[in-house]
């Protein structure tokens, strides 16, 4: 059973040959690539901090370090290029715009309707306080 934000078997079969070998040059065996990749996808899609990764993905530090290692050694670039080459239906000219407009922290909770508060004004020199 595949959970939300996790690779299906078909997706895994497409990506797995592009990942580095499971036995690093030094030390012991690596944690399962699929588990770590699912952790990276989950964190990317949900936007949670690394430390809040669910336990089913293993230690958050493993996922974070593997993401950095794969970025540095070109693994992500190989995966991206392979996916572009194998998917003929992808529109490579498509673009996504995500514009963020930040408001001042005190802007929240303002009254609606644009009510203007008057400031205390001094009377004009030509008017006396008794005139209307």
Secondary structure, DSSP 4 states (H G I P E B T S, - for coil): -PPTTS--HHHHHHHGGGSPPSB-SSSSBPPPHHHHHHHHHHHHHH---GGG--GGG--HHHHHHHHHHHHHHTHHHHHHHHHHHH-TT--TT--------PPPGGGTTPPTT-PPPPPP-PPPTTS-TT--
